[in-house]
Amino acid sequence: MNRKNHNLDDFWMPFTANRQFKARPRLLESAEGMYFTASDGRQILDGTAGLWCCNAGHGRREISEAVSRQVARLDFAPTFQMGHPLPFELAERLAEIAPEGLNKLFFTNSGSESADTALKIALAYQRAIGQGTRTRLIGRELGYHGVGFGGLSVGGMVNNRRAFPLQLPGVDHLPHTLDIPRNAFSRGLPEFGVEKADELERLVTLHGAENIAAVIVEPMAGSAGVILPPKGYLQRLREITAKHGILLIFDEVITGFGRVGEAFAAQRWGVTPDILTCAKGLTNGAIPMGAVFVDERIHDAFMQGPDGIEFFHGYTYSGHPVACAAALATLDIYQRDGLFRQAIDLESYWSDALHSLKGLPNVIDIRAVGLVGGVQLAPSDKGIGKRGYQVFEDCFWNDLMVRVTGDTLAMSPPLIVEKVQIDSMVGKLADAIRKAA
Ligand SMILES: Cc1ncc(COP(=O)(O)O)c(C=O)c1O
């Protein structure tokens, strides 16, 4: 097949309007720095770090060289009852940047697997410490924890859930924290909504703490459209979970690796969970990989008892040598270039730029923190999501990649973004918003 003349029929695209896409494809052929090159030769400014992945920008040679060296040296080695040095080295490096105490690492291949792994660790831990009645899991409305049955069950995005009514039993959801009437156009974290964490007390009263294993939330909900934690909310969740012996899991698949400043949101917002999941930015998106950071105390509870396999869980590719090599090279770049500081250094410029869109037609909220932002539009009378999709498409044909969820446009550029590129992104987004009025 001629590479320029693709047959688009056979790839069933994930989370995509396949027929719409195939009628007018948006194909990307290469990438460098802040730009993709589309199949028609256009340079597309990457406003989304790919899919919240490429925090160090595209085409980083240190990563591609590490990957090609590693695949030639040791393409694969099992990590079940065998080992090779790289995941040990990577775990040690990650433990150095982890929030306090979260220094045990379990490797996966994606954010979905990280979420399911974290939930399983939580359940197995409660059993291991003699709290086997703690089987209930609590997620949050509008949460996204990937597409495995565990993550799906605790997630709260209705379109992801409605076709799959067969989910994990014993799951509850906290209310989401999006409150446009009270918090629209807030700068930084919103003032109102800390009390939404108190809903956890209500669930404890309803079920009994002795039946609840864990709560999982994204510190900042990305996929549902950049929903920020109200001031004091994460602290409140931490207090309530600690008081009742419930584990707190942060899903940092999007917020990890510098997106909101510091390595993790846990550090930026000063709240340490018991378990933390990540993926995406771990390898700068170059090779699929995820990881679960686990508090030492939880890990050590598994290491009691008779000798033998302590946790019956793992993936063929947990700690894959090539993924580890990519992650190590990525960490080198983040640390050498000080990229975890970027989202703090650029935060006010970024936030001012996005907030300049206030007053454009149909803009009903703007939310920005670190180097992530969401611009929410009022739905058009054609239905929810139509206006957002039009803006997304227009941006693409005007050489800017953004994300769309419903009528919210989300941006999360690589952390190497420059101020002129921020100006260009916001200018193109403004044009598309005006056009969709
Ligand atoms: C917070 C969160 N968790 C989990 C996932 C799932 O990750 P993956 O698509 O790698 O399975 C995502 C993906 O966007 C995410 O944003």
The ligand as a Tripos MOL2 file, in Angstrom:
@<TRIPOS>MOLECULE
LIG
   16    16     1     0     0
SMALL
NO_CHARGES

@<TRIPOS>ATOM
      1 C1         -6.7530   10.5480   34.8120 C.3       1 LIG1
      2 C2         -6.6500    9.4490   33.8000 C.ar      1 LIG1
      3 N1         -6.5950    8.1840   34.2100 N.ar      1 LIG1
      4 C3         -6.4920    7.1630   33.3520 C.ar      1 LIG1
      5 C4         -6.4130    7.4030   32.0000 C.ar      1 LIG1
      6 C5         -6.3270    6.2510   31.0480 C.3       1 LIG1
      7 O1         -5.0740    6.1850   30.4900 O.3       1 LIG1
      8 P1         -4.8250    5.2400   29.2090 P.3       1 LIG1
      9 O2         -5.5800    5.8350   28.0780 O.co2     1 LIG1
     10 O3         -3.3300    5.2800   29.0590 O.co2     1 LIG1
     11 O4         -5.3020    3.8770   29.5720 O.co2     1 LIG1
     12 C6         -6.4300    8.7100   31.5220 C.ar      1 LIG1
     13 C7         -6.3420    8.9940   30.0840 C.2       1 LIG1
     14 O5         -6.5020   10.1040   29.6320 O.2       1 LIG1
     15 C8         -6.5690    9.7620   32.4450 C.ar      1 LIG1
     16 O6         -6.6380   11.0330   32.0400 O.3       1 LIG1
@<TRIPOS>BOND
     1     1     2 1
     2     2     3 ar
     3     2    15 ar
     4     3     4 ar
     5     4     5 ar
     6     5     6 1
     7     5    12 ar
     8     6     7 1
     9     7     8 1
    10     8     9 2
    11     8    10 1
    12     8    11 1
    13    12    13 1
    14    12    15 ar
    15    13    14 2
    16    15    16 1
@<TRIPOS>SUBSTRUCTURE
     1 LIG1         1 GROUP 0 **** ****
